[in-house]
Amino acid sequence: MFHLISAIRALMILVLGLILFSVSSPVFAENSLPKPDEMGDYRSQINHLYWQVVDPDPNGLNCRMGESSIQEVWNIDNPGYPEIGTWSVVTTLQTNEVFKAELTYGGFLATFDQNFNPWIFIEEKSDGTPVNCFVRANNNFVQPIAETQFKQALLSS
């Protein structure tokens, strides 16, 4: 009888633990979003994929690309850092627009320019439109969001 009571108690603790974990998982995920440094840049070894434009500019957030392909930009034999900030604006993203970042071949978010500013590469807009361009990885322009927020934004657009 004692073993049966102990087994039921253990099972109840396990079930309660699973319920607590499933309820608090979104909170843990939200708290694990990347944080910017003191300059507002997302420059550490981040591999977060889901982002939202927060730039309030009514003209939109500039997305830039040069003459080289992304394979050439990320080529380890390519000397120096690209001058992304001087490249042409190929499209803009509007405030609250969401996007999925493409990670470098090393598995990280940031591509650094000649001034060591971090940039995020976007292969396509959330509607599937190809853009192949970079936006600044700074909290004045973008912020990380949870995958669930990204999916909700896609469904509502």
Biotite code that builds the C-alpha atoms (Angstrom):
import biotite.structure as struc

atoms = struc.array([
    struc.Atom([0.000, 0.000, 0.000], chain_id="A", res_id=1, res_name="MET", atom_name="CA", element="C"),
    struc.Atom([2.868, 2.379, 0.853], chain_id="A", res_id=2, res_name="PHE", atom_name="CA", element="C"),
    struc.Atom([4.449, 1.744, -2.571], chain_id="A", res_id=3, res_name="HIS", atom_name="CA", element="C"),
    struc.Atom([1.155, 2.497, -4.321], chain_id="A", res_id=4, res_name="LEU", atom_name="CA", element="C"),
    struc.Atom([0.796, 5.821, -2.476], chain_id="A", res_id=5, res_name="ILE", atom_name="CA", element="C"),
    struc.Atom([4.422, 6.710, -3.289], chain_id="A", res_id=6, res_name="SER", atom_name="CA", element="C"),
    struc.Atom([3.874, 5.846, -6.963], chain_id="A", res_id=7, res_name="ALA", atom_name="CA", element="C"),
    struc.Atom([0.708, 7.971, -7.134], chain_id="A", res_id=8, res_name="ILE", atom_name="CA", element="C"),
    struc.Atom([2.508, 10.882, -5.417], chain_id="A", res_id=9, res_name="ARG", atom_name="CA", element="C"),
    struc.Atom([5.426, 10.633, -7.872], chain_id="A", res_id=10, res_name="ALA", atom_name="CA", element="C"),
    struc.Atom([3.045, 10.492, -10.823], chain_id="A", res_id=11, res_name="LEU", atom_name="CA", element="C"),
    struc.Atom([1.150, 13.575, -9.572], chain_id="A", res_id=12, res_name="MET", atom_name="CA", element="C"),
    struc.Atom([4.410, 15.511, -9.128], chain_id="A", res_id=13, res_name="ILE", atom_name="CA", element="C"),
    struc.Atom([5.479, 14.526, -12.647], chain_id="A", res_id=14, res_name="LEU", atom_name="CA", element="C"),
    struc.Atom([2.147, 15.608, -14.149], chain_id="A", res_id=15, res_name="VAL", atom_name="CA", element="C"),
    struc.Atom([2.160, 18.914, -12.252], chain_id="A", res_id=16, res_name="LEU", atom_name="CA", element="C"),
    struc.Atom([5.757, 19.523, -13.350], chain_id="A", res_id=17, res_name="GLY", atom_name="CA", element="C"),
    struc.Atom([4.852, 18.902, -16.994], chain_id="A", res_id=18, res_name="LEU", atom_name="CA", element="C"),
    struc.Atom([1.868, 21.240, -16.736], chain_id="A", res_id=19, res_name="ILE", atom_name="CA", element="C"),
    struc.Atom([3.978, 23.958, -15.127], chain_id="A", res_id=20, res_name="LEU", atom_name="CA", element="C"),
    struc.Atom([6.703, 23.564, -17.759], chain_id="A", res_id=21, res_name="PHE", atom_name="CA", element="C"),
    struc.Atom([4.247, 23.727, -20.679], chain_id="A", res_id=22, res_name="SER", atom_name="CA", element="C"),
    struc.Atom([2.598, 26.861, -19.261], chain_id="A", res_id=23, res_name="VAL", atom_name="CA", element="C"),
    struc.Atom([5.898, 28.624, -18.562], chain_id="A", res_id=24, res_name="SER", atom_name="CA", element="C"),
    struc.Atom([7.727, 27.602, -21.784], chain_id="A", res_id=25, res_name="SER", atom_name="CA", element="C"),
    struc.Atom([6.538, 30.673, -23.750], chain_id="A", res_id=26, res_name="PRO", atom_name="CA", element="C"),
    struc.Atom([7.804, 32.854, -20.905], chain_id="A", res_id=27, res_name="VAL", atom_name="CA", element="C"),
    struc.Atom([11.228, 31.178, -21.056], chain_id="A", res_id=28, res_name="PHE", atom_name="CA", element="C"),
    struc.Atom([11.279, 31.564, -24.842], chain_id="A", res_id=29, res_name="ALA", atom_name="CA", element="C"),
    struc.Atom([10.373, 35.250, -24.599], chain_id="A", res_id=30, res_name="GLU", atom_name="CA", element="C"),
    struc.Atom([13.076, 35.831, -21.987], chain_id="A", res_id=31, res_name="ASN", atom_name="CA", element="C"),
    struc.Atom([15.642, 34.127, -24.195], chain_id="A", res_id=32, res_name="SER", atom_name="CA", element="C"),
    struc.Atom([15.291, 36.630, -27.028], chain_id="A", res_id=33, res_name="LEU", atom_name="CA", element="C"),
    struc.Atom([18.582, 38.317, -27.966], chain_id="A", res_id=34, res_name="PRO", atom_name="CA", element="C"),
    struc.Atom([19.459, 41.512, -26.143], chain_id="A", res_id=35, res_name="LYS", atom_name="CA", element="C"),
    struc.Atom([21.268, 44.429, -27.782], chain_id="A", res_id=36, res_name="PRO", atom_name="CA", element="C"),
    struc.Atom([24.544, 45.780, -26.444], chain_id="A", res_id=37, res_name="ASP", atom_name="CA", element="C"),
    struc.Atom([24.840, 49.272, -24.913], chain_id="A", res_id=38, res_name="GLU", atom_name="CA", element="C"),
    struc.Atom([24.901, 50.812, -28.413], chain_id="A", res_id=39, res_name="MET", atom_name="CA", element="C"),
    struc.Atom([21.690, 48.993, -29.395], chain_id="A", res_id=40, res_name="GLY", atom_name="CA", element="C"),
    struc.Atom([23.501, 46.560, -31.699], chain_id="A", res_id=41, res_name="ASP", atom_name="CA", element="C"),
    struc.Atom([22.817, 42.831, -31.901], chain_id="A", res_id=42, res_name="TYR", atom_name="CA", element="C"),
    struc.Atom([26.427, 41.813, -32.319], chain_id="A", res_id=43, res_name="ARG", atom_name="CA", element="C"),
    struc.Atom([27.078, 38.826, -30.090], chain_id="A", res_id=44, res_name="SER", atom_name="CA", element="C"),
    struc.Atom([26.972, 35.249, -31.365], chain_id="A", res_id=45, res_name="GLN", atom_name="CA", element="C"),
    struc.Atom([23.240, 35.324, -32.032], chain_id="A", res_id=46, res_name="ILE", atom_name="CA", element="C"),
    struc.Atom([21.459, 32.755, -34.173], chain_id="A", res_id=47, res_name="ASN", atom_name="CA", element="C"),
    struc.Atom([17.897, 34.005, -33.679], chain_id="A", res_id=48, res_name="HIS", atom_name="CA", element="C"),
    struc.Atom([15.774, 33.889, -36.852], chain_id="A", res_id=49, res_name="LEU", atom_name="CA", element="C"),
    struc.Atom([12.593, 35.910, -36.234], chain_id="A", res_id=50, res_name="TYR", atom_name="CA", element="C"),
    struc.Atom([12.581, 39.713, -36.336], chain_id="A", res_id=51, res_name="TRP", atom_name="CA", element="C"),
    struc.Atom([10.230, 42.671, -36.608], chain_id="A", res_id=52, res_name="GLN", atom_name="CA", element="C"),
    struc.Atom([10.880, 46.132, -38.048], chain_id="A", res_id=53, res_name="VAL", atom_name="CA", element="C"),
    struc.Atom([10.542, 48.876, -35.417], chain_id="A", res_id=54, res_name="VAL", atom_name="CA", element="C"),
    struc.Atom([12.030, 51.734, -37.460], chain_id="A", res_id=55, res_name="ASP", atom_name="CA", element="C"),
    struc.Atom([9.377, 54.507, -37.342], chain_id="A", res_id=56, res_name="PRO", atom_name="CA", element="C"),
    struc.Atom([10.568, 56.095, -40.620], chain_id="A", res_id=57, res_name="ASP", atom_name="CA", element="C"),
    struc.Atom([7.453, 56.438, -42.828], chain_id="A", res_id=58, res_name="PRO", atom_name="CA", element="C"),
    struc.Atom([9.637, 55.678, -45.857], chain_id="A", res_id=59, res_name="ASN", atom_name="CA", element="C"),
    struc.Atom([10.538, 52.287, -44.361], chain_id="A", res_id=60, res_name="GLY", atom_name="CA", element="C"),
    struc.Atom([13.726, 50.543, -43.283], chain_id="A", res_id=61, res_name="LEU", atom_name="CA", element="C"),
    struc.Atom([16.379, 50.460, -45.991], chain_id="A", res_id=62, res_name="ASN", atom_name="CA", element="C"),
    struc.Atom([17.503, 47.008, -47.093], chain_id="A", res_id=63, res_name="CYS", atom_name="CA", element="C"),
    struc.Atom([20.831, 47.127, -48.954], chain_id="A", res_id=64, res_name="ARG", atom_name="CA", element="C"),
    struc.Atom([22.771, 44.905, -51.323], chain_id="A", res_id=65, res_name="MET", atom_name="CA", element="C"),
    struc.Atom([25.861, 45.368, -53.440], chain_id="A", res_id=66, res_name="GLY", atom_name="CA", element="C"),
    struc.Atom([26.939, 43.901, -56.746], chain_id="A", res_id=67, res_name="GLU", atom_name="CA", element="C"),
    struc.Atom([28.167, 40.645, -55.170], chain_id="A", res_id=68, res_name="SER", atom_name="CA", element="C"),
    struc.Atom([25.996, 37.642, -54.387], chain_id="A", res_id=69, res_name="SER", atom_name="CA", element="C"),
    struc.Atom([25.571, 36.557, -50.777], chain_id="A", res_id=70, res_name="ILE", atom_name="CA", element="C"),
    struc.Atom([27.831, 33.588, -51.513], chain_id="A", res_id=71, res_name="GLN", atom_name="CA", element="C"),
    struc.Atom([30.583, 36.028, -52.490], chain_id="A", res_id=72, res_name="GLU", atom_name="CA", element="C"),
    struc.Atom([29.950, 38.291, -49.485], chain_id="A", res_id=73, res_name="VAL", atom_name="CA", element="C"),
    struc.Atom([30.155, 35.335, -47.082], chain_id="A", res_id=74, res_name="TRP", atom_name="CA", element="C"),
    struc.Atom([33.094, 33.670, -48.870], chain_id="A", res_id=75, res_name="ASN", atom_name="CA", element="C"),
    struc.Atom([35.914, 33.101, -46.353], chain_id="A", res_id=76, res_name="ILE", atom_name="CA", element="C"),
    struc.Atom([38.433, 33.985, -49.074], chain_id="A", res_id=77, res_name="ASP", atom_name="CA", element="C"),
    struc.Atom([36.870, 37.445, -49.439], chain_id="A", res_id=78, res_name="ASN", atom_name="CA", element="C"),
    struc.Atom([39.351, 39.811, -47.729], chain_id="A", res_id=79, res_name="PRO", atom_name="CA", element="C"),
    struc.Atom([38.173, 42.543, -45.387], chain_id="A", res_id=80, res_name="GLY", atom_name="CA", element="C"),
    struc.Atom([34.672, 43.540, -44.408], chain_id="A", res_id=81, res_name="TYR", atom_name="CA", element="C"),
    struc.Atom([31.988, 44.622, -46.894], chain_id="A", res_id=82, res_name="PRO", atom_name="CA", element="C"),
    struc.Atom([30.923, 48.266, -47.045], chain_id="A", res_id=83, res_name="GLU", atom_name="CA", element="C"),
    struc.Atom([27.245, 47.375, -46.609], chain_id="A", res_id=84, res_name="ILE", atom_name="CA", element="C"),
    struc.Atom([26.222, 50.851, -45.423], chain_id="A", res_id=85, res_name="GLY", atom_name="CA", element="C"),
    struc.Atom([27.242, 52.318, -48.804], chain_id="A", res_id=86, res_name="THR", atom_name="CA", element="C"),
    struc.Atom([25.460, 49.712, -50.929], chain_id="A", res_id=87, res_name="TRP", atom_name="CA", element="C"),
    struc.Atom([22.311, 50.500, -52.888], chain_id="A", res_id=88, res_name="SER", atom_name="CA", element="C"),
    struc.Atom([18.909, 50.331, -51.255], chain_id="A", res_id=89, res_name="VAL", atom_name="CA", element="C"),
    struc.Atom([17.127, 47.519, -53.105], chain_id="A", res_id=90, res_name="VAL", atom_name="CA", element="C"),
    struc.Atom([13.896, 47.578, -51.085], chain_id="A", res_id=91, res_name="THR", atom_name="CA", element="C"),
    struc.Atom([12.394, 48.850, -47.857], chain_id="A", res_id=92, res_name="THR", atom_name="CA", element="C"),
    struc.Atom([10.559, 47.106, -45.043], chain_id="A", res_id=93, res_name="LEU", atom_name="CA", element="C"),
    struc.Atom([7.709, 48.848, -43.256], chain_id="A", res_id=94, res_name="GLN", atom_name="CA", element="C"),
    struc.Atom([7.256, 49.342, -39.504], chain_id="A", res_id=95, res_name="THR", atom_name="CA", element="C"),
    struc.Atom([5.874, 46.175, -37.857], chain_id="A", res_id=96, res_name="ASN", atom_name="CA", element="C"),
    struc.Atom([6.776, 44.031, -40.876], chain_id="A", res_id=97, res_name="GLU", atom_name="CA", element="C"),
    struc.Atom([8.260, 40.696, -39.797], chain_id="A", res_id=98, res_name="VAL", atom_name="CA", element="C"),
    struc.Atom([11.018, 38.718, -41.465], chain_id="A", res_id=99, res_name="PHE", atom_name="CA", element="C"),
    struc.Atom([13.097, 35.614, -41.044], chain_id="A", res_id=100, res_name="LYS", atom_name="CA", element="C"),
    struc.Atom([16.844, 36.171, -40.961], chain_id="A", res_id=101, res_name="ALA", atom_name="CA", element="C"),
    struc.Atom([19.314, 34.023, -42.869], chain_id="A", res_id=102, res_name="GLU", atom_name="CA", element="C"),
    struc.Atom([22.285, 32.861, -40.840], chain_id="A", res_id=103, res_name="LEU", atom_name="CA", element="C"),
    struc.Atom([25.861, 33.118, -42.086], chain_id="A", res_id=104, res_name="THR", atom_name="CA", element="C"),
    struc.Atom([27.730, 29.955, -43.014], chain_id="A", res_id=105, res_name="TYR", atom_name="CA", element="C"),
    struc.Atom([29.122, 30.021, -39.481], chain_id="A", res_id=106, res_name="GLY", atom_name="CA", element="C"),
    struc.Atom([25.563, 29.784, -38.108], chain_id="A", res_id=107, res_name="GLY", atom_name="CA", element="C"),
    struc.Atom([25.341, 33.323, -36.748], chain_id="A", res_id=108, res_name="PHE", atom_name="CA", element="C"),
    struc.Atom([23.064, 36.258, -37.447], chain_id="A", res_id=109, res_name="LEU", atom_name="CA", element="C"),
    struc.Atom([25.448, 39.161, -37.891], chain_id="A", res_id=110, res_name="ALA", atom_name="CA", element="C"),
    struc.Atom([27.486, 40.067, -40.933], chain_id="A", res_id=111, res_name="THR", atom_name="CA", element="C"),
    struc.Atom([29.854, 42.888, -39.988], chain_id="A", res_id=112, res_name="PHE", atom_name="CA", element="C"),
    struc.Atom([30.692, 45.843, -42.215], chain_id="A", res_id=113, res_name="ASP", atom_name="CA", element="C"),
    struc.Atom([33.949, 47.802, -42.435], chain_id="A", res_id=114, res_name="GLN", atom_name="CA", element="C"),
    struc.Atom([32.929, 49.815, -39.325], chain_id="A", res_id=115, res_name="ASN", atom_name="CA", element="C"),
    struc.Atom([32.179, 46.567, -37.456], chain_id="A", res_id=116, res_name="PHE", atom_name="CA", element="C"),
    struc.Atom([28.441, 47.337, -37.470], chain_id="A", res_id=117, res_name="ASN", atom_name="CA", element="C"),
    struc.Atom([26.254, 44.206, -37.520], chain_id="A", res_id=118, res_name="PRO", atom_name="CA", element="C"),
    struc.Atom([23.791, 43.581, -40.354], chain_id="A", res_id=119, res_name="TRP", atom_name="CA", element="C"),
    struc.Atom([21.079, 40.932, -40.862], chain_id="A", res_id=120, res_name="ILE", atom_name="CA", element="C"),
    struc.Atom([20.692, 39.251, -44.251], chain_id="A", res_id=121, res_name="PHE", atom_name="CA", element="C"),
    struc.Atom([17.140, 38.686, -45.486], chain_id="A", res_id=122, res_name="ILE", atom_name="CA", element="C"),
    struc.Atom([16.586, 36.307, -48.380], chain_id="A", res_id=123, res_name="GLU", atom_name="CA", element="C"),
    struc.Atom([12.873, 37.006, -48.774], chain_id="A", res_id=124, res_name="GLU", atom_name="CA", element="C"),
    struc.Atom([10.087, 39.062, -47.268], chain_id="A", res_id=125, res_name="LYS", atom_name="CA", element="C"),
    struc.Atom([7.470, 37.329, -45.158], chain_id="A", res_id=126, res_name="SER", atom_name="CA", element="C"),
    struc.Atom([5.151, 37.145, -48.198], chain_id="A", res_id=127, res_name="ASP", atom_name="CA", element="C"),
    struc.Atom([7.808, 35.156, -50.093], chain_id="A", res_id=128, res_name="GLY", atom_name="CA", element="C"),
    struc.Atom([9.032, 38.048, -52.260], chain_id="A", res_id=129, res_name="THR", atom_name="CA", element="C"),
    struc.Atom([12.801, 37.603, -52.845], chain_id="A", res_id=130, res_name="PRO", atom_name="CA", element="C"),
    struc.Atom([14.845, 40.572, -51.592], chain_id="A", res_id=131, res_name="VAL", atom_name="CA", element="C"),
    struc.Atom([18.385, 39.301, -50.864], chain_id="A", res_id=132, res_name="ASN", atom_name="CA", element="C"),
    struc.Atom([19.527, 42.297, -48.844], chain_id="A", res_id=133, res_name="CYS", atom_name="CA", element="C"),
    struc.Atom([20.830, 43.491, -45.471], chain_id="A", res_id=134, res_name="PHE", atom_name="CA", element="C"),
    struc.Atom([19.246, 45.589, -42.703], chain_id="A", res_id=135, res_name="VAL", atom_name="CA", element="C"),
    struc.Atom([21.101, 46.994, -39.696], chain_id="A", res_id=136, res_name="ARG", atom_name="CA", element="C"),
    struc.Atom([20.999, 44.752, -36.646], chain_id="A", res_id=137, res_name="ALA", atom_name="CA", element="C"),
    struc.Atom([20.227, 47.568, -34.210], chain_id="A", res_id=138, res_name="ASN", atom_name="CA", element="C"),
    struc.Atom([17.283, 48.035, -31.849], chain_id="A", res_id=139, res_name="ASN", atom_name="CA", element="C"),
    struc.Atom([16.466, 51.398, -33.471], chain_id="A", res_id=140, res_name="ASN", atom_name="CA", element="C"),
    struc.Atom([15.504, 49.445, -36.593], chain_id="A", res_id=141, res_name="PHE", atom_name="CA", element="C"),
    struc.Atom([14.629, 45.841, -35.673], chain_id="A", res_id=142, res_name="VAL", atom_name="CA", element="C"),
    struc.Atom([13.786, 43.720, -32.650], chain_id="A", res_id=143, res_name="GLN", atom_name="CA", element="C"),
    struc.Atom([13.759, 39.974, -32.123], chain_id="A", res_id=144, res_name="PRO", atom_name="CA", element="C"),
    struc.Atom([10.391, 38.279, -31.746], chain_id="A", res_id=145, res_name="ILE", atom_name="CA", element="C"),
    struc.Atom([9.333, 34.799, -30.735], chain_id="A", res_id=146, res_name="ALA", atom_name="CA", element="C"),
    struc.Atom([8.529, 32.284, -33.460], chain_id="A", res_id=147, res_name="GLU", atom_name="CA", element="C"),
    struc.Atom([4.899, 32.278, -32.288], chain_id="A", res_id=148, res_name="THR", atom_name="CA", element="C"),
    struc.Atom([4.674, 36.069, -32.843], chain_id="A", res_id=149, res_name="GLN", atom_name="CA", element="C"),
    struc.Atom([6.218, 35.626, -36.289], chain_id="A", res_id=150, res_name="PHE", atom_name="CA", element="C"),
    struc.Atom([3.652, 32.978, -37.236], chain_id="A", res_id=151, res_name="LYS", atom_name="CA", element="C"),
    struc.Atom([0.768, 35.081, -35.869], chain_id="A", res_id=152, res_name="GLN", atom_name="CA", element="C"),
    struc.Atom([1.944, 38.071, -37.913], chain_id="A", res_id=153, res_name="ALA", atom_name="CA", element="C"),
    struc.Atom([2.059, 35.926, -41.052], chain_id="A", res_id=154, res_name="LEU", atom_name="CA", element="C"),
    struc.Atom([-1.471, 34.674, -40.441], chain_id="A", res_id=155, res_name="LEU", atom_name="CA", element="C"),
    struc.Atom([-2.845, 38.184, -39.878], chain_id="A", res_id=156, res_name="SER", atom_name="CA", element="C"),
    struc.Atom([-1.290, 39.663, -43.024], chain_id="A", res_id=157, res_name="SER", atom_name="CA", element="C"),
])
